[in-house]
């Protein structure tokens, strides 16, 4: 499992990986947006999630992990009101959280 954590730490945009019982918290480089409850993630969250998925799928194929699933993913948040009444532009504010949480079941030896 240590090699999976090492591979996750090597992904671009990943700040830290913390182990919990049965799950990992993958923290991203992010900063809070001033005056809001969202964060701005540096890097592309879609590419980061593809990298995380790739690491876990490879670990599953190699027999390190029996199964895994997403528990928490950053969700994009949009501005509540548009700058001009009657116009719906769905302008993005940021993301609700700056981390992923992935649960896994280690392979039986």
C-alpha positions as CSV (number, residue, x, y, z in Angstrom):
1,X,0.0,0.0,0.0
2,X,3.0,2.3,0.6
3,X,3.8,2.2,-3.1
4,X,0.2,3.4,-4.0
5,X,0.6,6.3,-1.5
6,X,3.9,7.1,-3.1
7,X,2.5,7.1,-6.6
8,X,-0.4,9.4,-5.5
9,X,2.1,11.8,-3.9
10,X,3.9,12.0,-7.2
11,X,0.8,13.1,-9.2
12,X,0.8,16.7,-10.4
13,X,-1.4,18.9,-8.2
14,X,-1.4,16.6,-5.2
15,X,-0.1,18.3,-2.0
16,X,-0.4,15.4,0.5
17,X,-1.8,11.9,1.0
18,X,-3.1,11.0,4.5
19,X,-4.0,7.5,5.5
20,X,-7.1,6.7,7.6
21,X,-8.5,3.3,8.4
22,X,-9.8,2.0,5.1
23,X,-9.5,5.3,3.2
24,X,-7.1,7.8,1.9
25,X,-7.4,11.6,1.9
26,X,-5.7,13.1,-1.2
27,X,-5.2,16.8,-0.5
28,X,-4.7,19.1,-3.5
29,X,-2.9,22.4,-3.8
30,X,-5.7,24.9,-3.2
31,X,-6.5,28.2,-1.6
32,X,-9.7,29.7,-0.2
33,X,-11.5,32.3,-2.4
34,X,-11.8,35.5,-0.4
35,X,-15.4,36.3,0.7
36,X,-16.7,32.9,-0.2
37,X,-17.0,29.3,1.1
38,X,-15.2,27.8,-1.9
39,X,-11.6,27.0,-2.8
40,X,-9.6,27.5,-5.9
41,X,-7.7,24.4,-7.0
42,X,-4.4,24.9,-8.8
43,X,-4.3,22.4,-11.6
44,X,-7.1,20.5,-13.4
45,X,-9.2,18.4,-11.1
46,X,-10.3,16.2,-14.0
47,X,-6.7,15.3,-14.8
48,X,-6.0,14.7,-11.1
49,X,-9.0,12.4,-10.7
50,X,-7.9,10.5,-13.8
51,X,-4.5,10.1,-12.3
52,X,-5.9,8.9,-9.0
53,X,-8.2,6.4,-10.8
54,X,-5.3,5.1,-12.9
55,X,-3.1,4.5,-9.7
56,X,-5.9,2.6,-8.0
57,X,-6.9,0.6,-11.1
58,X,-3.2,-0.4,-11.5
59,X,-3.0,-1.4,-7.8
60,X,-6.2,-3.5,-8.3
61,X,-4.8,-5.3,-11.3
62,X,-1.5,-6.0,-9.4
63,X,-3.4,-7.4,-6.5
64,X,-2.5,-4.7,-3.9
65,X,-6.1,-3.5,-3.6
66,X,-9.1,-5.7,-3.8
67,X,-11.6,-2.8,-4.5
68,X,-11.8,0.9,-4.2
69,X,-14.4,3.7,-4.6
70,X,-14.7,7.5,-4.4
71,X,-16.2,8.8,-1.2
72,X,-15.7,12.5,-1.7
73,X,-14.7,14.5,-4.8
74,X,-14.5,18.2,-5.3
75,X,-17.7,19.6,-6.8
76,X,-17.7,22.8,-8.9
77,X,-19.8,25.6,-7.3
78,X,-21.4,28.3,-9.4
79,X,-22.4,31.9,-8.6
80,X,-25.8,32.2,-7.1
81,X,-26.9,35.2,-9.1
82,X,-25.9,36.5,-12.5
83,X,-24.4,40.0,-12.9
84,X,-27.4,41.0,-15.1
85,X,-31.0,40.0,-14.2
86,X,-32.5,37.5,-16.5
87,X,-29.2,36.2,-17.8
88,X,-28.1,32.7,-16.7
89,X,-24.3,32.4,-17.4
90,X,-23.5,29.7,-14.8
91,X,-20.2,31.5,-13.9
92,X,-18.0,29.2,-11.8
93,X,-17.0,30.4,-8.3
94,X,-14.7,27.5,-7.4
95,X,-14.9,24.1,-5.7
96,X,-16.5,23.1,-2.4
97,X,-13.5,21.3,-1.1
98,X,-9.8,20.9,-2.0
99,X,-9.4,17.1,-1.5
100,X,-10.5,13.7,-2.6
101,X,-11.4,10.8,-0.2
102,X,-11.0,7.3,-1.6
103,X,-12.0,4.2,0.3
104,X,-10.3,0.9,-0.5
105,X,-10.2,-2.7,0.6
106,X,-6.7,-4.2,0.7
107,X,-6.2,-7.5,-1.0
108,X,-6.1,-10.6,1.1
109,X,-2.8,-12.3,1.3
